[in-house]
Amino acid sequence: MPPLRKTLTRALCGSVAICLAVPLFSLLAVSPSFAQDIKDGHAVLEERRIRAYTYLGGDENIIRQTVQRITKREGDAPGSWVYEWRILGEYYEGLGDAIAKRGPRRAALDAYMTAVAYYALGWFPRVTNAEEARDYDEQLRAYQKGGKLFDVPLEVVNVPYKDGHLVTYLHRPLGVEKPPLVIWSGGVDQYKANHYRPVQDMLAKGLAVATFDLPGFGESRQWPRDPASDAHIAIMEHYMKRGDIDAKRISFFGQSYGGGASLRVALRNDPRITSVVAMCAALHLGKPNSLVDAAKVGQGKLINGPLLVVNGTRDPGSPVADLMSTYESAKVADLWLLGLGEHCAVEYYPVVMPQVAQWVVEKNSK
């Protein structure tokens, strides 16, 4: 086994790449049976989910109280899953509207981002019916309202794709005329308006970030789910034509299902791509989607790199052995193992994401 080429900084875990710490919460890509369970007359939301959505901008006590009010998964009436989260989203969106009329800007933005977190819970774990679709539309509306208050206002960029277009959200850093770009994709339960917190860490390092919904999810539901789609390349080529993006420094970040999709991008060895971050990317998605079967990951140096592989050590869907196989498939790679973290190890995000951003910056400088 080759030595690790990089370790996490002392701020996280000293001089070793495997950190041992008690996880606070994790954000798993789950099936609906795990997400909206009803037990003893009210909803059950796992502790890691409560803490995760608190990280995303919700209030822990409000989340717990709301769970107690939910008595059914289906429908759009008081007591239903979508309804109870949506009324919270609408309240905070309205609060943002009121504050925005008189200021201060930051307080209005915080209210909008709180609304975004509750709307996200309303359609979690994915959009499957009309009620959840409406909730997702409201989340996007609140995010775009907040986006007008960003240091550099959010830009909605439509990228031509097949018989339609992919909707991307462009976040730009303040004071950088032609920033490098990170093309960002989340998992099956994390769509393009769910990444405000970690995106801020990228912006702080002078990186622009374009978030989007993978085919089969969110606003990209008109296309079938396809981890090997050309969506990433279509977005890259569209942004390369703009005059306000550094076309020679384009990276990809993906988490969970999006991590697997980004790993497939790395396997293309496209010389236009500067670096790829594959966070909690599962190798075994089942035939014909398995990266082991379809792309032969783990069978030689297939990726020219640079590649960053990141995950917790207690993810049953992406165990350490698979992370090592991914790491060893790249000629230039780094592997960060995050202590006792589970899938995606979100409990480490406040420390890890600034370091991921710094890793991208360093690869851009070479």
N, C-alpha and C positions, 0 to 999 in steps of 0.2 A: 504494500500500500504506500503510495507516495506521500511525503509529508505535506501537511496543509500549507498553502502558500500565503495564507493571510489569517490573522486572528482578529477577533473583536477587540476594540480598544479597552484600555484599563477602566474607562468609565463604565463599561458594562460588566466585564468579568475578568479583569486582570490581563494576563498574557496568554490565556488559553482560549481555544475556539469552542470548547464545550463548557458551558456555564451551568452551574447547579444552583437553582434558586426555586423557591416555591412560587408557582404561577398564580397570578391574581385572577385571570380569566382568559378564555380563548374563544375564537370565533370560528366555528366549524361550518363547513359546507354540508348541510344536512338535507335529508328528505323531509317532506311535509309531515310525516308521522312523528318526527322529533320536534317539530317547530310549533305546532298549534294543538297540543294535546289538551284534552279536557278530563279532569279528574276530580271526583267529589264535588261536582257542580260548578267548577270554575276552571279557567285556563291554568296551565302549568308552563312556565317559561324557565328554562334551565338557568342556574346561577351564572354560568359563564356568559349566557346571552344577556342577562340583566347588566352585568358589568361591562360587556362589550358595547351595548347601546348607550350606556352611561358615558363611555369613552367617546362615542360618536356625537354626543351632545345632549342626550336625555338626562333626566334627573332620576336617580335610583329609587327614591321614595315614590315618586309619581309612577314610575314603571311598575313597582310592586303593587301599588294601589289599583292601577288599571287592570293588571292581571286578575285581581280578585273580582273585578266587575264583569269580566268576560265569561260568558256561560255557554257560548256556542261558536263553532268555527265558521259556519256558513251564514250568509245573509248580510244585510246592511241596515240593521236596526239596533237600538240600544241593547247591549249585552253581547253583540257579535264582535268578532276579532277585528275586522276592518273598521267598523264604526267607532269603537272605543279609541283606537289609535288615531283615527282620522280627526275626531273632534279635538284631540290634543294638538295635532298638527295645525288645524284651522285656527285654534286659539292663539298659538304662538306666531303663526303667520299674520294674523290680524294685529297682534301686538307689534310685530315688526313694521307693519304698515303704519300704525299710529306713531311709533317712534321716528320712523323715517321722515315724517312730515315736519318734525321739529328738531330732530337730532337727539343725541349724538349718533354719528354714523356707526360706530363700533357696537353700540347697544342694539341698534336695529339689525345689524348683521348677525349678532349673537342670537337674537330672537328668531331670525329666519333659519339659521342653522339648527336651532333646537327644533323648529317645525320640521325640518328635513329629516332629523333623526326619528321623530314619531311617525311621519309618513312612511319612512323606510320600514318601521315595524309593522305598519298596516299591510304592506304587500309581502312582507317576509314570509317564507323563504324565497318565493318567486311569484311572478305574475301568472296566474292560472285562470282567472275569471274576470268578469266585467267590473266587479267591485274593486278588486285588487288593481286592475288596470286604471280605474279612475283615481285610486289612491296614488298610484305611481305618477300619473299626470300631475297631480297636485304637488307631489314631492318635487318634480321638475320645475313647476311654476315657482315654488318657494325658493328653490336653489337659484333660479335665474333672477329672482328679485334680490336675493342676497348677493348674487354675482355683480349686480350693478354697483354694489358698495365695496367690492374688492379694491385693493390698492391700485390694481390695473383691472378695469371692469372685465368680467367674463365675456368671452366671445363664443357664440354658438356657430360651429363650422360644419356645414353639410358636405360630406365627402361622397362623390359619386361611387356607387357600388352596385354591380349587377343591374337589376331592373329598378333601382331606387337610389337611396343614399343612406349612409351611416351618419348619425348625429353625434358629433364630438363636441366636448366642452374644452375650450382652450383657456388655460390659466397661464398668465404671463407674469414674470417677476418684475418688480419695480426697478426702473432705471437701467435695464439691459436692452439695448437696441435690437440685437439679433441673438437671442439666447439659444443654447442647445435645447433639444426637445426630447422629452420622455413620453412615449406613447403607452398609456396605462390601461390595463384591463383587469377587472376583478373576477370574482368567482360566480357560481350559479346564484348566489344570494346577495351579491354585492355589486350593484349597478353603478353607473357613472356619477351619480350624485351622492354616493356614499363615501367618497374619498377625500372630503374637504380637509380633515385633520392631517393625514400624511402628506397630502399635496403641499401643505404649507411648509413642510420641511424641505421639499424640493425647491419651492420658490425662494426660500431663504438662502439657498446655495446658487441662485442665479439660473435655475433650470425652468424652462417652460414645461407644462404638462398638459397633454390632451387625453382626456378620459372618454371612454366609449363603452357601449354595450356590445358584447360578443354576439354573433349571429345565434338566434334562438332565444335571446333574453332581452328584457327591457324593451327599448324602442327598436330593437332589431329582431323582434319576434316573427316578422314576415318571412324570415329565412330559416331553414332548418339548422339545428345545432350541429356545428362542424368545427372541431378543434383544429382541423387542418385547412381552414378556409384561408382565402387571400385577403381577409379584412385588414389585417395589420399592414400588409404591403400596400394596399390601396390607400390607407391613411398616410403612411410614410410618403408615398409618391405625391400625394396631394399637397402635403405640407412642404415638401421639398421645393415645390414650385412657388411658394410664397417668398416674398422678399424680406420678410421680417423674422425668419427662422434660420438658424445656422444649419444649412443642409448637409454640412460635413460632420455634424455631431448629433446623431439621432440614436436614441437608446429605447429599449423596451422594458417595461416592468409589468409582471403579471403575478397575481396571487391565486392560489388554489386552482380552479379550472382554468382561469386566465394564466396561471403560471405554466400549466401544461401547454397552452396555446403559444405562449411566448417562447417556451423551450423549443417548440416546433419551428418558430421563427429563427432561433439560433442555429438550428440544424440546417437551415438553408445556406448558411455561410455567405450571405449577401454582403459584399464588401462595403456597401453603403451604411451598414449597421455598425455603430461604434461599440455597443455593449448591450447585454441582456441580463436582467435580474429575474430569476425563476424562484418565486417564493412559494413554499409548500406545494410544489408541482408534483402531482401523482404520476408515476410511470404506468401504473396498471389501471386503465379505465375500462378494460374489457375489449375484446376484439370487435371491430377492426381498429379501435382507437388506441390500443396499447402502444406506448412509445417504445417499449421493449421489442414488440413484434413488428410494428410497422417501420420504426426508425432505427432499430438495432442499438438503442441506447445501452451502454454497458459493454459494448463489443468493439472497443477501440476508440482512438481519438477522432471523433466525428465532427467536433465543433472547433472552429478556429479561435473562437472566443473574441473578447473576454466575456466570461460567464460568472455570475454570482449566484450561488445556491444557498437559500436561507430557509430554515424551518426549526421548529422545536424538536426535541428528541423523543417525544411521546405521541407522535402522530401515527396511528395504526394504518392510515391510508397512504402514508409516505414515510416509511420507517428509515432509520439511519442508513441501513444497507442500500436502499434506493437512492438516498441523497448522495452517498459515496459513489454509486454507479453513475449518477448524473455528473457529479464533479469530475470523475475520472474520464468522462467522455469528451471533455474539452481540453484543448492544448494549453489554454490560459484560463485558469479558473480559481475561484475562491469559494470556500465552504464555511458557512457560519452556522453552528449548531447552538440553539438557544435553550440551554438548560432543560428544565422539566416542561417546557412549553409543549402544548398540543398542536393541533392543526393551525398553521400560520402564526402561532405564538403571539397573538395580539397583545398580550400583557407586556411584551417587550417593545412595542411600537414607539413609545415616547423616547426611548434611547436608541433603538435600532434604526428607525427611519432617517434621522439626521445622518447616521453613518452610511446608510445605503445611498443617500444623496451625495455624500462626500465621495463614496466609491465611484459613482457615476462621473462626478467631476474629475476625479483623478484619471479615469479611463479616457475622458474627453481630451485631456491635456497631452496624451501620448501620440 
